[in-house]
Amino acid sequence: MEGFNEKEGQLYVDDLPISEIADKYSTPAFIYSASLIRNNYNKYANALTEGDLICYAVKANSNIHILKELVGLGSGFDVVSGNELKRCIKAGADPKKIVFSGVAKSAEDIEQAINEGILSINIESEDEFDRIVNISKALDKEVQCSIRINPDIPTGSHKYIETGLKTSKFGVDTETLSIISSKAKTTPLIKLSGIACHIGSQISDNSLIMKSLEHLLEAHKLLTNDWHEINFLDIGGGLGITYKEEDPGDPESLIAEISNEIRALNLNIVLEPGRSITGKAGVLIAKVEYLKLTEYKNFAIIDAGMNDLMRPALYDAWHTVKEIQKSDSDKRIYELVGPVCESADVLAKDRELVISQGDLIAFMDVGAYGSVMSSNYNSRLKVPEIMVDGSSLKLIKKRESFEDSIALESDL
């Protein structure tokens, strides 16, 4: 059985009981299901037509072993930093399947992207366009680019993950699009071959992305009128998953709607899913260190903190919490808090659990924006990551040691 399931009073990942993994690697730890990652990827891949491309959003989870798994499936990648690009290349990715987004690309980032010959640098400002021009001239190399537009579309999700509003730092407006288009006509080394748009995350309503497609098609008309040969529309990612009661996005119906809309234009689609591929494929396991029962509130004090899982403190995010093994303890409502010296170090509120000191619990749906957002705050050490595939498991990131954590501070 793929993914996370309960049987015989225990929580399993694929065919392995999580308690056995905890015995081997201790807690806290991230555990991923390779089969669930493959299944989530194929929901997109099976709906695409020839020439379309999935570019997994590396920022969701950048572990090189996960990237290698996706390379094997034929995935491309959406990167937002030079080091994410390096990770993809190290994982064996085809540079011609990589798009580079982000508003603050350094000269070094752009030079690296040009030298690797990636599919597209997504231009986010006129100044960035000018920098790409100067670097391409210095290298005497042609550059494939897309322009990322800002359609000013609210998604209704958390304000930190809305990226398509006019008040957002991302993308360009119509006036800037026209200016860059005109400049590019007289710059032979810059090839505008695509148009990009990404309006945010946790989207379940296809109509929002279809609305952004209208803006992409308007931009396509402007650029083709300026004689640019546009080959693809990068519609971004952002389809959601169910953390609590949210409706998940539906890749198949979305791709069908988009394909139907652009069929006559001889254009391919690039998608940038991240969370919807890895989000539900990961859990964070933790141990109950203490139970602190008061007349005001019951606290379960655990060995994982906000430095391990930032989303609840940053976004007030909900993650379902499950007991890894059934206990004979009393059922109570708990607030789950960690060891970090901050009142914000609350990973879950008002959860009904049957737990005792020393029991193991799992925070579900942390495969995206879990380990990648972790830190060493309070000099805490980063935790291991384990990949399970059926009945086999592999350590894909070692637990950090104290010596690892101070290595860059030594002998200065």
Secondary structure, 3 states (H helix, E strand, C coil): CCCEEEECCEEEECCEEHHHHHHHHCCCEEEEEHHHHHHHHHHHHCCCCCCCEEEEEHHHCCCHHHHHHHHHCCCEEEECCHHHHHHHHHCCCCHHHEEECCCCCCHHHHHHHHHHCCCEEEECCHHHHHHHHHHHHHHCCCEEEEEEECCCCCCCCCHHHECCCCCCCCCECHHHHHHHHHHHHCCCCEEEEEEECCCECCECCHHHHHHHHHHHHHHHHHHHHCCCCCCEEECCCCECCCCCCCCCCCHHHHHHHHHHHHHHHCCEEEECCCHHHHHHHEEEEEEEEEEEECCCCEEEEECCCCCCCCHHHHHCCCCCEEECECCCCCEEEEEEECCCCCCCCEEEEEEEEECCCCCEEEECCCCCCCHHHCCCHHHCCCCCEEEEECCEEEEEECCCCHHHHHHHHCCC
